[in-house]
Amino acid sequence: MARYTDAVCKLCRREGVKLFLKGDRCFTPKCGVERRPYPPGLQSTRRRKVSEYSLQLREKQKARRVYGVLERQFRRHFTEAERRIGQTGENLLRILETRLDNVVFRLGFADSRAQARQFVAHGHFDLNGHKTDIPSAIVTPGDVVTVRVASRSSDHFKTAVEQIGRKTIPNWLLVDAPAFSGRIVSIPERSDIDTSLQEQLIVEFYSR
């Protein structure tokens, strides 16, 4: 499986904003954007006009990097969003939010989406009572995500459960910390998604 292996702080610097790819580190002075608030690579003093295409491309890349999705899979999500009833951009964000790896992150069982994806791929979670190792699995209202019994004794999950009360859990999710589980209450509305993305630019990029 292809994956990005370079320093993730470069991705934040390239987009010029914090994408919160390294969990708590992003809130400290060690954050790459804080230390080097300019794009990686050789710097040029020449000012270039930003085209409409460039704005659309950067927004699409930002969304991919926030959710940790490669281009082919991101395009599949967009195609599915087009098929659904409603606005394509909002549908795309709902699909990305309801991926299992993102849900694990939103529930507070992982410090970042990359870590959540690794935990799911390593089989640390059950979905509706069945072991699931597919990070891109889409959850629906009523589904229950649970840390597997064999994994609950790990220091990470013990600490995560203790700290869940300090984290902000989205309204469309309900977490049961003592049971190491969370339930999907509803499909997220656009107002429930705090990711600062301009989804219409992504729609325009793929509609060219």
Helices and strands as residue ranges (DSSP letters): H 9-15, G 23-27, H 32-35, H 52-67, H 71-83, H 88-97, H 100-106, H 113-121, E 125-127, E 130-132, E 144-147, G 149-151, H 155-163, G 164-166, E 173-176, G 177-179, E 181-184, G 190-192, H 199-206
